[in-house]
Amino acid sequence: MEINTNWLINEENWSSIKAVISLEATRIRRGNDAEVMNTFRKLALNIVRNDNTRKASMKRKLKMATLDDDFRAELLLGES
């Protein structure tokens, strides 16, 4: 059982590392625009992470929020 917990922690860390790597590819360079966009990204990820309305992975919830207006409204407005 200890191995499974350790594996889960490593998987969570890896998804964060993948997000950081993809952020490095962005072209936001002017002034503090990169910091502002980073704040919005973190806010969006925290909103999705704290959502308990549907049982889905973080990746799946982000995709659903992109495609489904109702789900996006649930996330942003806190409606169920």
N, C-alpha and C positions, 0 to 999 in steps of 0.2 A: 504494500500500500504506500509505503514511503516513496518508492520510485515513481509511482503515478503522480503524487503531489509535486515532487520535484520536476517531473516532466511538464506538468501544467504550468508551473512557475516559469520554466524556460520558454514555453510556448507563448505566454503572455509577454515576456521580455522580447522575444523575437518579433512579435507583431509591432511592438513599439519601435524596434530598430528598423524594421522595414518602412515604417511611417517616416522616420527621420531621414532615411536614405532617399525616399521619394521627395521629401521636402527640399533636399539639396538641389534637385533638378529644376526647381521653380525659377522664374526669371524676374522676381520682384526685387528691384535693386535701389529704387529711388527713396531717399530720406528714411523715414521710419516705417515705410509701407510693409516691409517684411515683418516687423514686430507686430504691427496691427493685424496682418493676415494670420500670423501665428496665434495671436490671442483669439481670433475668431475660430480658427481650426480647433484649438483646445476647448473652446466653449462648445462647439458642435460635437466633438468627441465625448465630452462629459455628459452632454444631454442624452446622447445615444447610449452611453455606458450606464446611466442611471435609469433608463427606461425599463420598466418591469411589465409592460402591457403584453409583450409578445416574447415567446421563448425562441430566440434566434441568436446566431453569432453576431459579433460586432460588424463584421464584413457584410453579412446579410441585411442587418438593420440599416446600414448606410446605403446599401443598394435599394432597399425598399423605400427609404426616405427620398431617394433621388427620383424614383419612378411613381410613387403613390402620394398624391396630394393629401389624401385623408390621413395617412400615417404621418406625414410631415407636419400636418396641423396638430395631430395628437402630441407629437414630440414638442413642438414649439409652444403650444397653448396649454399643454398639460391636461387635455381632455381625454376621456376614455371612451 
